[in-house]
């Protein structure tokens, strides 16, 4: 069984489907069978994402302005 990269409750960046933009999400769960993560965006939207569409927060550079994008 492949190891999981992210755990429930972890805050990461998730790619919005059909877009190249990443937004802050919380990992809600992981389905071992489908290998999909259920994530929750700041606006409350819940989606299933592949691990390849999720990145650790530390992999993103902080903007100089300090502003953070919100979910669409």
C-alpha positions as semicolon CSV with decimal commas, in nm:
position;residue;x (nm);y (nm);z (nm)
1;X;0,000;0,000;0,000
2;X;0,150;0,338;-0,098
3;X;0,233;0,575;0,183
4;X;0,032;0,893;0,227
5;X;0,209;1,225;0,191
6;X;-0,053;1,433;0,378
7;X;-0,256;1,374;0,695
8;X;-0,602;1,478;0,816
9;X;-0,609;1,830;0,957
10;X;-0,298;1,939;0,766
11;X;-0,323;2,277;0,590
12;X;-0,172;2,269;0,241
13;X;-0,232;2,416;-0,107
14;X;-0,473;2,242;-0,342
15;X;-0,500;2,305;-0,716
16;X;-0,843;2,427;-0,823
17;X;-0,978;2,179;-1,084
18;X;-0,931;2,299;-1,441
19;X;-0,693;2,572;-1,328
20;X;-0,324;2,618;-1,258
21;X;-0,402;2,813;-0,939
22;X;-0,346;2,671;-0,591
23;X;-0,545;2,774;-0,283
24;X;-0,515;2,699;0,086
25;X;-0,705;2,383;0,183
26;X;-0,740;2,155;0,483
27;X;-0,704;1,780;0,438
28;X;-1,026;1,618;0,565
29;X;-0,965;1,255;0,471
30;X;-0,790;1,012;0,238
31;X;-0,949;0,720;0,053
32;X;-0,700;0,433;0,032
33;X;-0,891;0,263;-0,250
34;X;-0,921;0,563;-0,485
35;X;-0,604;0,734;-0,352
36;X;-0,795;1,066;-0,344
37;X;-0,784;1,326;-0,068
38;X;-1,099;1,507;0,039
39;X;-1,005;1,869;0,101
40;X;-1,191;2,178;0,219
41;X;-1,121;2,521;0,072
42;X;-1,151;2,836;0,287
43;X;-1,490;2,916;0,130
44;X;-1,624;2,579;0,251
45;X;-1,606;2,398;-0,085
46;X;-1,515;2,031;-0,043
47;X;-1,354;1,842;-0,332
48;X;-1,154;1,526;-0,393
49;X;-0,802;1,585;-0,524
50;X;-0,520;1,361;-0,639
51;X;-0,198;1,381;-0,438
52;X;-0,029;1,540;-0,742
53;X;-0,272;1,835;-0,712
54;X;-0,170;1,905;-0,350
55;X;0,146;2,085;-0,241
56;X;0,290;2,167;0,103
57;X;0,254;2,532;0,208
58;X;0,632;2,563;0,234
59;X;0,668;2,497;-0,140
60;X;0,506;2,835;-0,214
61;X;0,691;3,165;-0,179
62;X;0,517;3,428;0,031
63;X;0,428;3,742;-0,162
64;X;0,595;4,064;-0,053
65;X;0,255;4,224;-0,001
66;X;0,163;3,946;0,240
67;X;-0,177;3,902;0,080
68;X;-0,309;3,551;0,030
69;X;-0,545;3,445;-0,246
70;X;-0,886;3,329;-0,138
71;X;-1,081;3,045;-0,295
72;X;-1,275;3,125;-0,611
